[in-house]
Amino acid sequence: MTEPDARQRVDRVRVDRVDPGERHLGHGVDQGGRGRAQVGDELYGAVSLKVAAYAQARVVARVSSNAFIPVPRVDSVTVGLTPRRWRWAIDRAFVLQLVDVAFRQRRKRLRNALAARADTVPTVGATGLPTPAQTDAALAAIGRSPDTRAEELDLATWCEFATALRECQIAEQQPTTRAGPQRRD
């Protein structure tokens, strides 16, 4: 295919499929897939959650490797990103920092992935990273097993987990009041 033919092919992306509020990015097929992967997909990970935290992603067009000179070894996609508002009460930065830490050690239980990094990662918000006991309590609060792994949670569940975790951490910081000895008359 000659260079003009390849360019015409790219220019023929259907304009009616493009949302005016979208931002478009060109990526290799694998990287484009990571941004829109869902729980259970092989490519699902921290990138998927970060993209979902800011935008709705969709593949607008596939682009053959023949559309580029020199020809790369992989096909590409154009990914459309439609910005979305953060709809959860928990701070987005707190959720995404937990995601970062949890996905550094894939296929580990959350309690281990978060605890293993607690001494090497800057604090998350005011309360820092969770202890294994706090992680277990937060998972139980949202109805999840202590064996839960980072790649098993979608964005909404990550937000629920972060909220429950924050509540556990705050509760542990509250001073406990004990009644002194009772006077008997």
Steps between C-alpha positions, in 0.01 A plus 500: 500500500640839409526784748200701364279188509587437864430862595161490324414191700576682828310811384191289435437445873130563528454850635152417628659260752698780664354680803596871503582476873744213444876519501675258266822310551684264270641184659617155415215248523623362835545838665167622363340187643645564846324834523158346447545154653249375758536272802582152374673618182864398461605864448311635804718685747594835651486674161143378448394638838678832451338553162159405645553750784522786251321395182287252310726330243402342172677392182403744227697337219753230426802618305705256295874502545515569126370850566842597641837547342714325605257218567498403870467137613158557663161632398365805678169635623362846553347516846232755578493631858187678621575682828280404794438655838617327816179378662627349824539677835848356559799697369608382153870545583465267801333231289757525221793485741357181648462366144863588422630321806275197460591440134875523555486139613238336281331177595555562870223531752420864573597464866851390397544735205408807705693397813814407307530854368400692810858586594612606150209708373417855606197519723160481341300795624516580868482145628760314292488149359293237676614221724396147401235509775356827364498357147317187620247710693435726199459200269257340746305827521437488123423128502827381347728216604843564659639312197386776261757614244533846344400379154165371632365849584341746258514875558175516699620219729840668541315812616292296745818333627680835538203646689482200735876511545497869586223435755705218658808722522306791650327271750837370617623856557206587724596496867316233691328597821496262788287535800702509821417282794142533609439642848277298718304678767 
